[in-house]
Amino acid sequence: AVLIDTSAVLAAVDRTDDAHARVVAAIEAERAPILLPVVTLPEIAFLLEVRHGAGRAAAAMGRIIRGSWPVTDLVAAYLD
C-alpha cells in the first residue's frame, strides 16, 4: 500500500494547486492501494479552510473521506 500525505491530497483536490496535474497523474498511475492516514485529516481540513473557507472545506472533506482512498490508522507496519 501507498500512504498519501497532506500535500498530495491538497494538490489532488485543488485544481488551482501548481502540483495538481502531476499529483493526479501519479495517483492514476499508482497500482498499489492508496491509503489516507487518519492523522492527516485535521491538517487537511485546516489547510482547506484557510485556503477556501469553511463551507468549501467541509464539502471537500466529505468527498475525501467518502472517496477512493480508505482512511486508515497509521501503524508501524506501514512505515517499513
PDB file of N, CA, C and O in Angstrom, chain B, residues numbered from 101:
ATOM      1  N   ALA B 101       0.841  -1.189   0.000  1.00  0.00           N
ATOM      2  CA  ALA B 101       0.000   0.000   0.000  1.00  0.00           C
ATOM      3  C   ALA B 101       0.879   1.242   0.000  1.00  0.00           C
ATOM      4  O   ALA B 101       2.034   1.213   0.425  1.00  0.00           O
ATOM      5  N   VAL B 102       0.301   2.330  -0.487  1.00  0.00           N
ATOM      6  CA  VAL B 102       0.972   3.632  -0.524  1.00  0.00           C
ATOM      7  C   VAL B 102       0.187   4.575   0.369  1.00  0.00           C
ATOM      8  O   VAL B 102      -1.039   4.652   0.277  1.00  0.00           O
ATOM      9  N   LEU B 103       0.894   5.294   1.237  1.00  0.00           N
ATOM     10  CA  LEU B 103       0.247   6.300   2.070  1.00  0.00           C
ATOM     11  C   LEU B 103       0.279   7.637   1.344  1.00  0.00           C
ATOM     12  O   LEU B 103       1.316   8.035   0.814  1.00  0.00           O
ATOM     13  N   ILE B 104      -0.844   8.325   1.320  1.00  0.00           N
ATOM     14  CA  ILE B 104      -0.919   9.648   0.706  1.00  0.00           C
ATOM     15  C   ILE B 104      -0.847  10.689   1.822  1.00  0.00           C
ATOM     16  O   ILE B 104      -1.465  10.525   2.875  1.00  0.00           O
ATOM     17  N   ASP B 105      -0.089  11.760   1.584  1.00  0.00           N
ATOM     18  CA  ASP B 105       0.078  12.758   2.637  1.00  0.00           C
ATOM     19  C   ASP B 105      -0.744  14.004   2.346  1.00  0.00           C
ATOM     20  O   ASP B 105      -1.395  14.111   1.307  1.00  0.00           O
ATOM     21  N   THR B 106      -0.703  14.936   3.276  1.00  0.00           N
ATOM     22  CA  THR B 106      -1.493  16.156   3.191  1.00  0.00           C
ATOM     23  C   THR B 106      -1.248  16.915   1.898  1.00  0.00           C
ATOM     24  O   THR B 106      -2.199  17.312   1.223  1.00  0.00           O
ATOM     25  N   SER B 107       0.008  17.121   1.545  1.00  0.00           N
ATOM     26  CA  SER B 107       0.301  17.924   0.355  1.00  0.00           C
ATOM     27  C   SER B 107      -0.240  17.266  -0.912  1.00  0.00           C
ATOM     28  O   SER B 107      -0.710  17.956  -1.816  1.00  0.00           O
ATOM     29  N   ALA B 108      -0.176  15.956  -0.982  1.00  0.00           N
ATOM     30  CA  ALA B 108      -0.705  15.255  -2.154  1.00  0.00           C
ATOM     31  C   ALA B 108      -2.225  15.347  -2.207  1.00  0.00           C
ATOM     32  O   ALA B 108      -2.795  15.543  -3.280  1.00  0.00           O
ATOM     33  N   VAL B 109      -2.874  15.211  -1.085  1.00  0.00           N
ATOM     34  CA  VAL B 109      -4.340  15.324  -1.055  1.00  0.00           C
ATOM     35  C   VAL B 109      -4.764  16.722  -1.488  1.00  0.00           C
ATOM     36  O   VAL B 109      -5.657  16.883  -2.320  1.00  0.00           O
ATOM     37  N   LEU B 110      -4.113  17.731  -0.912  1.00  0.00           N
ATOM     38  CA  LEU B 110      -4.470  19.103  -1.265  1.00  0.00           C
ATOM     39  C   LEU B 110      -4.274  19.357  -2.757  1.00  0.00           C
ATOM     40  O   LEU B 110      -5.130  19.960  -3.404  1.00  0.00           O
ATOM     41  N   ALA B 111      -3.162  18.904  -3.296  1.00  0.00           N
ATOM     42  CA  ALA B 111      -2.907  19.096  -4.726  1.00  0.00           C
ATOM     43  C   ALA B 111      -3.923  18.334  -5.573  1.00  0.00           C
ATOM     44  O   ALA B 111      -4.356  18.822  -6.616  1.00  0.00           O
ATOM     45  N   ALA B 112      -4.299  17.152  -5.130  1.00  0.00           N
ATOM     46  CA  ALA B 112      -5.248  16.344  -5.904  1.00  0.00           C
ATOM     47  C   ALA B 112      -6.642  16.959  -5.943  1.00  0.00           C
ATOM     48  O   ALA B 112      -7.324  16.885  -6.966  1.00  0.00           O
ATOM     49  N   VAL B 113      -7.067  17.560  -4.848  1.00  0.00           N
ATOM     50  CA  VAL B 113      -8.441  18.074  -4.790  1.00  0.00           C
ATOM     51  C   VAL B 113      -8.562  19.527  -5.216  1.00  0.00           C
ATOM     52  O   VAL B 113      -9.670  20.007  -5.454  1.00  0.00           O
ATOM     53  N   ASP B 114      -7.443  20.238  -5.316  1.00  0.00           N
ATOM     54  CA  ASP B 114      -7.473  21.665  -5.652  1.00  0.00           C
ATOM     55  C   ASP B 114      -6.885  21.883  -7.042  1.00  0.00           C
ATOM     56  O   ASP B 114      -5.667  21.859  -7.219  1.00  0.00           O
ATOM     57  N   ARG B 115      -7.742  22.094  -8.013  1.00  0.00           N
ATOM     58  CA  ARG B 115      -7.290  22.258  -9.399  1.00  0.00           C
ATOM     59  C   ARG B 115      -6.411  23.482  -9.598  1.00  0.00           C
ATOM     60  O   ARG B 115      -5.713  23.578 -10.607  1.00  0.00           O
ATOM     61  N   THR B 116      -6.430  24.417  -8.657  1.00  0.00           N
ATOM     62  CA  THR B 116      -5.587  25.604  -8.784  1.00  0.00           C
ATOM     63  C   THR B 116      -4.188  25.389  -8.216  1.00  0.00           C
ATOM     64  O   THR B 116      -3.318  26.245  -8.378  1.00  0.00           O
ATOM     65  N   ASP B 117      -3.963  24.266  -7.557  1.00  0.00           N
ATOM     66  CA  ASP B 117      -2.646  23.948  -6.995  1.00  0.00           C
ATOM     67  C   ASP B 117      -1.651  23.698  -8.118  1.00  0.00           C
ATOM     68  O   ASP B 117      -1.963  22.995  -9.080  1.00  0.00           O
ATOM     69  N   ASP B 118      -0.456  24.269  -8.003  1.00  0.00           N
ATOM     70  CA  ASP B 118       0.572  24.102  -9.038  1.00  0.00           C
ATOM     71  C   ASP B 118       0.916  22.641  -9.310  1.00  0.00           C
ATOM     72  O   ASP B 118       1.304  22.296 -10.426  1.00  0.00           O
ATOM     73  N   ALA B 119       0.781  21.790  -8.317  1.00  0.00           N
ATOM     74  CA  ALA B 119       1.146  20.376  -8.467  1.00  0.00           C
ATOM     75  C   ALA B 119      -0.036  19.493  -8.848  1.00  0.00           C
ATOM     76  O   ALA B 119       0.116  18.276  -8.952  1.00  0.00           O
ATOM     77  N   HIS B 120      -1.206  20.081  -9.058  1.00  0.00           N
ATOM     78  CA  HIS B 120      -2.413  19.288  -9.299  1.00  0.00           C
ATOM     79  C   HIS B 120      -2.235  18.248 -10.404  1.00  0.00           C
ATOM     80  O   HIS B 120      -2.479  17.064 -10.175  1.00  0.00           O
ATOM     81  N   ALA B 121      -1.823  18.661 -11.571  1.00  0.00           N
ATOM     82  CA  ALA B 121      -1.727  17.728 -12.704  1.00  0.00           C
ATOM     83  C   ALA B 121      -0.720  16.616 -12.431  1.00  0.00           C
ATOM     84  O   ALA B 121      -0.975  15.457 -12.756  1.00  0.00           O
ATOM     85  N   ARG B 122       0.410  16.956 -11.844  1.00  0.00           N
ATOM     86  CA  ARG B 122       1.440  15.940 -11.555  1.00  0.00           C
ATOM     87  C   ARG B 122       0.959  14.940 -10.514  1.00  0.00           C
ATOM     88  O   ARG B 122       1.188  13.739 -10.651  1.00  0.00           O
ATOM     89  N   VAL B 123       0.297  15.429  -9.481  1.00  0.00           N
ATOM     90  CA  VAL B 123      -0.183  14.540  -8.418  1.00  0.00           C
ATOM     91  C   VAL B 123      -1.296  13.641  -8.940  1.00  0.00           C
ATOM     92  O   VAL B 123      -1.302  12.442  -8.661  1.00  0.00           O
ATOM     93  N   VAL B 124      -2.228  14.197  -9.686  1.00  0.00           N
ATOM     94  CA  VAL B 124      -3.315  13.385 -10.240  1.00  0.00           C
ATOM     95  C   VAL B 124      -2.744  12.307 -11.162  1.00  0.00           C
ATOM     96  O   VAL B 124      -3.193  11.161 -11.124  1.00  0.00           O
ATOM     97  N   ALA B 125      -1.765  12.661 -11.983  1.00  0.00           N
ATOM     98  CA  ALA B 125      -1.145  11.673 -12.877  1.00  0.00           C
ATOM     99  C   ALA B 125      -0.458  10.571 -12.077  1.00  0.00           C
ATOM    100  O   ALA B 125      -0.563   9.394 -12.422  1.00  0.00           O
ATOM    101  N   ALA B 126       0.238  10.946 -11.018  1.00  0.00           N
ATOM    102  CA  ALA B 126       0.923   9.949 -10.187  1.00  0.00           C
ATOM    103  C   ALA B 126      -0.073   9.029  -9.489  1.00  0.00           C
ATOM    104  O   ALA B 126       0.147   7.821  -9.403  1.00  0.00           O
ATOM    105  N   ILE B 127      -1.162   9.599  -8.995  1.00  0.00           N
ATOM    106  CA  ILE B 127      -2.189   8.794  -8.331  1.00  0.00           C
ATOM    107  C   ILE B 127      -2.836   7.828  -9.329  1.00  0.00           C
ATOM    108  O   ILE B 127      -3.052   6.657  -9.017  1.00  0.00           O
ATOM    109  N   GLU B 128      -3.137   8.319 -10.505  1.00  0.00           N
ATOM    110  CA  GLU B 128      -3.759   7.466 -11.521  1.00  0.00           C
ATOM    111  C   GLU B 128      -2.823   6.354 -11.987  1.00  0.00           C
ATOM    112  O   GLU B 128      -3.286   5.275 -12.356  1.00  0.00           O
ATOM    113  N   ALA B 129      -1.520   6.601 -11.975  1.00  0.00           N
ATOM    114  CA  ALA B 129      -0.549   5.595 -12.406  1.00  0.00           C
ATOM    115  C   ALA B 129      -0.251   4.563 -11.318  1.00  0.00           C
ATOM    116  O   ALA B 129       0.242   3.474 -11.612  1.00  0.00           O
ATOM    117  N   GLU B 130      -0.545   4.899 -10.079  1.00  0.00           N
ATOM    118  CA  GLU B 130      -0.221   4.001  -8.954  1.00  0.00           C
ATOM    119  C   GLU B 130      -1.117   2.774  -8.989  1.00  0.00           C
ATOM    120  O   GLU B 130      -2.336   2.895  -9.102  1.00  0.00           O
ATOM    121  N   ARG B 131      -0.523   1.605  -8.895  1.00  0.00           N
ATOM    122  CA  ARG B 131      -1.288   0.355  -8.922  1.00  0.00           C
ATOM    123  C   ARG B 131      -1.517  -0.228  -7.527  1.00  0.00           C
ATOM    124  O   ARG B 131      -2.419  -1.044  -7.339  1.00  0.00           O
ATOM    125  N   ALA B 132      -0.714   0.182  -6.558  1.00  0.00           N
ATOM    126  CA  ALA B 132      -0.913  -0.279  -5.188  1.00  0.00           C
ATOM    127  C   ALA B 132      -2.084   0.489  -4.567  1.00  0.00           C
ATOM    128  O   ALA B 132      -2.382   1.607  -4.987  1.00  0.00           O
ATOM    129  N   PRO B 133      -2.741  -0.100  -3.577  1.00  0.00           N
ATOM    130  CA  PRO B 133      -3.808   0.622  -2.884  1.00  0.00           C
ATOM    131  C   PRO B 133      -3.250   1.899  -2.243  1.00  0.00           C
ATOM    132  O   PRO B 133      -2.159   1.892  -1.674  1.00  0.00           O
ATOM    133  N   ILE B 134      -4.006   2.978  -2.342  1.00  0.00           N
ATOM    134  CA  ILE B 134      -3.612   4.243  -1.722  1.00  0.00           C
ATOM    135  C   ILE B 134      -4.440   4.412  -0.458  1.00  0.00           C
ATOM    136  O   ILE B 134      -5.668   4.339  -0.487  1.00  0.00           O
ATOM    137  N   LEU B 135      -3.746   4.640   0.656  1.00  0.00           N
ATOM    138  CA  LEU B 135      -4.402   4.788   1.951  1.00  0.00           C
ATOM    139  C   LEU B 135      -4.186   6.197   2.478  1.00  0.00           C
ATOM    140  O   LEU B 135      -3.121   6.783   2.283  1.00  0.00           O
ATOM    141  N   LEU B 136      -5.187   6.736   3.140  1.00  0.00           N
ATOM    142  CA  LEU B 136      -5.125   8.063   3.738  1.00  0.00           C
ATOM    143  C   LEU B 136      -5.031   7.911   5.255  1.00  0.00           C
ATOM    144  O   LEU B 136      -6.006   7.517   5.895  1.00  0.00           O
ATOM    145  N   PRO B 137      -3.862   8.220   5.843  1.00  0.00           N
ATOM    146  CA  PRO B 137      -3.734   8.095   7.294  1.00  0.00           C
ATOM    147  C   PRO B 137      -4.681   9.053   8.018  1.00  0.00           C
ATOM    148  O   PRO B 137      -4.760  10.232   7.674  1.00  0.00           O
ATOM    149  N   VAL B 138      -5.384   8.553   8.999  1.00  0.00           N
ATOM    150  CA  VAL B 138      -6.345   9.358   9.744  1.00  0.00           C
ATOM    151  C   VAL B 138      -5.672  10.581  10.372  1.00  0.00           C
ATOM    152  O   VAL B 138      -6.313  11.619  10.537  1.00  0.00           O
ATOM    153  N   VAL B 139      -4.398  10.471  10.721  1.00  0.00           N
ATOM    154  CA  VAL B 139      -3.699  11.587  11.359  1.00  0.00           C
ATOM    155  C   VAL B 139      -3.536  12.792  10.438  1.00  0.00           C
ATOM    156  O   VAL B 139      -3.238  13.886  10.916  1.00  0.00           O
ATOM    157  N   THR B 140      -3.723  12.619   9.130  1.00  0.00           N
ATOM    158  CA  THR B 140      -3.600  13.750   8.204  1.00  0.00           C
ATOM    159  C   THR B 140      -4.893  14.559   8.106  1.00  0.00           C
ATOM    160  O   THR B 140      -4.864  15.699   7.642  1.00  0.00           O
ATOM    161  N   LEU B 141      -6.015  14.001   8.528  1.00  0.00           N
ATOM    162  CA  LEU B 141      -7.299  14.664   8.316  1.00  0.00           C
ATOM    163  C   LEU B 141      -7.408  16.044   8.975  1.00  0.00           C
ATOM    164  O   LEU B 141      -7.901  16.970   8.330  1.00  0.00           O
ATOM    165  N   PRO B 142      -6.973  16.227  10.228  1.00  0.00           N
ATOM    166  CA  PRO B 142      -7.066  17.570  10.808  1.00  0.00           C
ATOM    167  C   PRO B 142      -6.255  18.616  10.040  1.00  0.00           C
ATOM    168  O   PRO B 142      -6.716  19.741   9.851  1.00  0.00           O
ATOM    169  N   GLU B 143      -5.066  18.255   9.601  1.00  0.00           N
ATOM    170  CA  GLU B 143      -4.241  19.194   8.848  1.00  0.00           C
ATOM    171  C   GLU B 143      -4.876  19.513   7.499  1.00  0.00           C
ATOM    172  O   GLU B 143      -4.902  20.671   7.081  1.00  0.00           O
ATOM    173  N   ILE B 144      -5.385  18.498   6.823  1.00  0.00           N
ATOM    174  CA  ILE B 144      -6.052  18.718   5.542  1.00  0.00           C
ATOM    175  C   ILE B 144      -7.248  19.656   5.734  1.00  0.00           C
ATOM    176  O   ILE B 144      -7.417  20.610   4.975  1.00  0.00           O
ATOM    177  N   ALA B 145      -8.068  19.387   6.738  1.00  0.00           N
ATOM    178  CA  ALA B 145      -9.248  20.217   6.997  1.00  0.00           C
ATOM    179  C   ALA B 145      -8.844  21.662   7.301  1.00  0.00           C
ATOM    180  O   ALA B 145      -9.446  22.601   6.781  1.00  0.00           O
ATOM    181  N   PHE B 146      -7.839  21.832   8.133  1.00  0.00           N
ATOM    182  CA  PHE B 146      -7.379  23.178   8.480  1.00  0.00           C
ATOM    183  C   PHE B 146      -6.908  23.936   7.247  1.00  0.00           C
ATOM    184  O   PHE B 146      -7.317  25.075   7.018  1.00  0.00           O
ATOM    185  N   LEU B 147      -6.048  23.306   6.454  1.00  0.00           N
ATOM    186  CA  LEU B 147      -5.499  23.988   5.276  1.00  0.00           C
ATOM    187  C   LEU B 147      -6.566  24.278   4.227  1.00  0.00           C
ATOM    188  O   LEU B 147      -6.534  25.329   3.587  1.00  0.00           O
ATOM    189  N   LEU B 148      -7.505  23.364   4.047  1.00  0.00           N
ATOM    190  CA  LEU B 148      -8.608  23.628   3.121  1.00  0.00           C
ATOM    191  C   LEU B 148      -9.440  24.826   3.596  1.00  0.00           C
ATOM    192  O   LEU B 148      -9.845  25.663   2.790  1.00  0.00           O
ATOM    193  N   GLU B 149      -9.690  24.900   4.902  1.00  0.00           N
ATOM    194  CA  GLU B 149     -10.470  26.015   5.430  1.00  0.00           C
ATOM    195  C   GLU B 149      -9.729  27.341   5.268  1.00  0.00           C
ATOM    196  O   GLU B 149     -10.329  28.345   4.885  1.00  0.00           O
ATOM    197  N   VAL B 150      -8.437  27.345   5.555  1.00  0.00           N
ATOM    198  CA  VAL B 150      -7.644  28.562   5.393  1.00  0.00           C
ATOM    199  C   VAL B 150      -7.656  29.023   3.940  1.00  0.00           C
ATOM    200  O   VAL B 150      -7.797  30.213   3.659  1.00  0.00           O
ATOM    201  N   ARG B 151      -7.510  28.088   3.034  1.00  0.00           N
ATOM    202  CA  ARG B 151      -7.397  28.428   1.612  1.00  0.00           C
ATOM    203  C   ARG B 151      -8.737  28.703   0.929  1.00  0.00           C
ATOM    204  O   ARG B 151      -8.812  29.518   0.010  1.00  0.00           O
ATOM    205  N   HIS B 152      -9.801  28.016   1.383  1.00  0.00           N
ATOM    206  CA  HIS B 152     -11.051  28.069   0.622  1.00  0.00           C
ATOM    207  C   HIS B 152     -12.295  28.389   1.447  1.00  0.00           C
ATOM    208  O   HIS B 152     -13.392  28.451   0.892  1.00  0.00           O
ATOM    209  N   GLY B 153     -12.155  28.589   2.741  1.00  0.00           N
ATOM    210  CA  GLY B 153     -13.303  28.874   3.590  1.00  0.00           C
ATOM    211  C   GLY B 153     -13.934  27.610   4.150  1.00  0.00           C
ATOM    212  O   GLY B 153     -13.717  26.506   3.650  1.00  0.00           O
ATOM    213  N   ALA B 154     -14.724  27.803   5.203  1.00  0.00           N
ATOM    214  CA  ALA B 154     -15.284  26.672   5.944  1.00  0.00           C
ATOM    215  C   ALA B 154     -16.241  25.821   5.107  1.00  0.00           C
ATOM    216  O   ALA B 154     -16.190  24.593   5.176  1.00  0.00           O
ATOM    217  N   GLY B 155     -17.102  26.447   4.329  1.00  0.00           N
ATOM    218  CA  GLY B 155     -18.081  25.691   3.550  1.00  0.00           C
ATOM    219  C   GLY B 155     -17.440  24.791   2.517  1.00  0.00           C
ATOM    220  O   GLY B 155     -17.770  23.609   2.425  1.00  0.00           O
ATOM    221  N   ARG B 156     -16.523  25.347   1.737  1.00  0.00           N
ATOM    222  CA  ARG B 156     -15.848  24.531   0.715  1.00  0.00           C
ATOM    223  C   ARG B 156     -14.969  23.474   1.364  1.00  0.00           C
ATOM    224  O   ARG B 156     -14.843  22.364   0.847  1.00  0.00           O
ATOM    225  N   ALA B 157     -14.357  23.816   2.506  1.00  0.00           N
ATOM    226  CA  ALA B 157     -13.516  22.838   3.208  1.00  0.00           C
ATOM    227  C   ALA B 157     -14.360  21.655   3.682  1.00  0.00           C
ATOM    228  O   ALA B 157     -13.957  20.502   3.531  1.00  0.00           O
ATOM    229  N   ALA B 158     -15.521  21.939   4.250  1.00  0.00           N
ATOM    230  CA  ALA B 158     -16.391  20.864   4.741  1.00  0.00           C
ATOM    231  C   ALA B 158     -16.847  19.968   3.591  1.00  0.00           C
ATOM    232  O   ALA B 158     -16.861  18.743   3.718  1.00  0.00           O
ATOM    233  N   ALA B 159     -17.214  20.578   2.480  1.00  0.00           N
ATOM    234  CA  ALA B 159     -17.639  19.785   1.325  1.00  0.00           C
ATOM    235  C   ALA B 159     -16.489  18.922   0.808  1.00  0.00           C
ATOM    236  O   ALA B 159     -16.683  17.746   0.499  1.00  0.00           O
ATOM    237  N   ALA B 160     -15.305  19.499   0.715  1.00  0.00           N
ATOM    238  CA  ALA B 160     -14.140  18.746   0.236  1.00  0.00           C
ATOM    239  C   ALA B 160     -13.798  17.613   1.197  1.00  0.00           C
ATOM    240  O   ALA B 160     -13.473  16.511   0.755  1.00  0.00           O
ATOM    241  N   MET B 161     -13.864  17.861   2.487  1.00  0.00           N
ATOM    242  CA  MET B 161     -13.555  16.804   3.459  1.00  0.00           C
ATOM    243  C   MET B 161     -14.551  15.662   3.340  1.00  0.00           C
ATOM    244  O   MET B 161     -14.173  14.497   3.464  1.00  0.00           O
ATOM    245  N   GLY B 162     -15.796  15.975   3.106  1.00  0.00           N
ATOM    246  CA  GLY B 162     -16.790  14.924   2.904  1.00  0.00           C
ATOM    247  C   GLY B 162     -16.449  14.059   1.712  1.00  0.00           C
ATOM    248  O   GLY B 162     -16.538  12.833   1.776  1.00  0.00           O
ATOM    249  N   ARG B 163     -16.052  14.708   0.610  1.00  0.00           N
ATOM    250  CA  ARG B 163     -15.665  13.945  -0.589  1.00  0.00           C
ATOM    251  C   ARG B 163     -14.407  13.127  -0.324  1.00  0.00           C
ATOM    252  O   ARG B 163     -14.290  11.995  -0.793  1.00  0.00           O
ATOM    253  N   ILE B 164     -13.475  13.690   0.419  1.00  0.00           N
ATOM    254  CA  ILE B 164     -12.210  12.992   0.700  1.00  0.00           C
ATOM    255  C   ILE B 164     -12.473  11.728   1.518  1.00  0.00           C
ATOM    256  O   ILE B 164     -11.987  10.655   1.162  1.00  0.00           O
ATOM    257  N   ILE B 165     -13.230  11.839   2.602  1.00  0.00           N
ATOM    258  CA  ILE B 165     -13.404  10.665   3.469  1.00  0.00           C
ATOM    259  C   ILE B 165     -14.353   9.625   2.879  1.00  0.00           C
ATOM    260  O   ILE B 165     -14.335   8.469   3.300  1.00  0.00           O
ATOM    261  N   ARG B 166     -15.181  10.019   1.909  1.00  0.00           N
ATOM    262  CA  ARG B 166     -16.039   9.051   1.214  1.00  0.00           C
ATOM    263  C   ARG B 166     -15.425   8.600  -0.097  1.00  0.00           C
ATOM    264  O   ARG B 166     -16.025   7.803  -0.819  1.00  0.00           O
ATOM    265  N   GLY B 167     -14.244   9.094  -0.415  1.00  0.00           N
ATOM    266  CA  GLY B 167     -13.622   8.850  -1.705  1.00  0.00           C
ATOM    267  C   GLY B 167     -12.935   7.507  -1.814  1.00  0.00           C
ATOM    268  O   GLY B 167     -13.193   6.584  -1.041  1.00  0.00           O
ATOM    269  N   SER B 168     -12.061   7.425  -2.787  1.00  0.00           N
ATOM    270  CA  SER B 168     -11.434   6.150  -3.131  1.00  0.00           C
ATOM    271  C   SER B 168     -10.200   5.824  -2.301  1.00  0.00           C
ATOM    272  O   SER B 168      -9.599   4.766  -2.483  1.00  0.00           O
ATOM    273  N   TRP B 169      -9.812   6.719  -1.389  1.00  0.00           N
ATOM    274  CA  TRP B 169      -8.665   6.436  -0.518  1.00  0.00           C
ATOM    275  C   TRP B 169      -9.178   6.056   0.859  1.00  0.00           C
ATOM    276  O   TRP B 169      -9.645   6.918   1.602  1.00  0.00           O
ATOM    277  N   PRO B 170      -9.099   4.782   1.210  1.00  0.00           N
ATOM    278  CA  PRO B 170      -9.565   4.384   2.543  1.00  0.00           C
ATOM    279  C   PRO B 170      -8.767   5.101   3.638  1.00  0.00           C
ATOM    280  O   PRO B 170      -7.541   5.193   3.580  1.00  0.00           O
ATOM    281  N   VAL B 171      -9.489   5.596   4.618  1.00  0.00           N
ATOM    282  CA  VAL B 171      -8.861   6.229   5.785  1.00  0.00           C
ATOM    283  C   VAL B 171      -8.388   5.111   6.696  1.00  0.00           C
ATOM    284  O   VAL B 171      -9.145   4.192   7.008  1.00  0.00           O
ATOM    285  N   THR B 172      -7.131   5.192   7.124  1.00  0.00           N
ATOM    286  CA  THR B 172      -6.551   4.120   7.919  1.00  0.00           C
ATOM    287  C   THR B 172      -5.783   4.677   9.112  1.00  0.00           C
ATOM    288  O   THR B 172      -5.295   5.807   9.084  1.00  0.00           O
ATOM    289  N   ASP B 173      -5.688   3.875  10.143  1.00  0.00           N
ATOM    290  CA  ASP B 173      -4.794   4.216  11.247  1.00  0.00           C
ATOM    291  C   ASP B 173      -3.378   4.115  10.745  1.00  0.00           C
ATOM    292  O   ASP B 173      -3.080   3.305   9.866  1.00  0.00           O
ATOM    293  N   LEU B 174      -2.511   4.923  11.290  1.00  0.00           N
ATOM    294  CA  LEU B 174      -1.093   4.848  10.920  1.00  0.00           C
ATOM    295  C   LEU B 174      -0.441   3.871  11.879  1.00  0.00           C
ATOM    296  O   LEU B 174      -0.321   4.136  13.076  1.00  0.00           O
ATOM    297  N   VAL B 175      -0.025   2.742  11.339  1.00  0.00           N
ATOM    298  CA  VAL B 175       0.604   1.715  12.155  1.00  0.00           C
ATOM    299  C   VAL B 175       2.037   1.502  11.691  1.00  0.00           C
ATOM    300  O   VAL B 175       2.384   1.801  10.548  1.00  0.00           O
ATOM    301  N   ALA B 176       2.852   0.990  12.576  1.00  0.00           N
ATOM    302  CA  ALA B 176       4.269   0.808  12.285  1.00  0.00           C
ATOM    303  C   ALA B 176       4.511  -0.062  11.035  1.00  0.00           C
ATOM    304  O   ALA B 176       5.502   0.136  10.333  1.00  0.00           O
ATOM    305  N   ALA B 177       3.644  -0.987  10.766  1.00  0.00           N
ATOM    306  CA  ALA B 177       3.823  -1.862   9.607  1.00  0.00           C
ATOM    307  C   ALA B 177       3.861  -1.081   8.305  1.00  0.00           C
ATOM    308  O   ALA B 177       4.520  -1.503   7.355  1.00  0.00           O
ATOM    309  N   TYR B 178       3.168   0.051   8.242  1.00  0.00           N
ATOM    310  CA  TYR B 178       3.172   0.876   7.025  1.00  0.00           C
ATOM    311  C   TYR B 178       4.480   1.638   6.848  1.00  0.00           C
ATOM    312  O   TYR B 178       4.767   2.140   5.761  1.00  0.00           O
ATOM    313  N   LEU B 179       5.258   1.723   7.893  1.00  0.00           N
ATOM    314  CA  LEU B 179       6.485   2.526   7.851  1.00  0.00           C
ATOM    315  C   LEU B 179       7.696   1.725   7.424  1.00  0.00           C
ATOM    316  O   LEU B 179       8.782   2.287   7.278  1.00  0.00           O
ATOM    317  N   ASP B 180       7.542   0.443   7.224  1.00  0.00           N
ATOM    318  CA  ASP B 180       8.666  -0.419   6.802  1.00  0.00           C
ATOM    319  C   ASP B 180       8.928  -0.279   5.328  1.00  0.00           C
ATOM    320  O   ASP B 180       9.833  -0.924   4.798  1.00  0.00           O
TER     321      ASP B 180
END
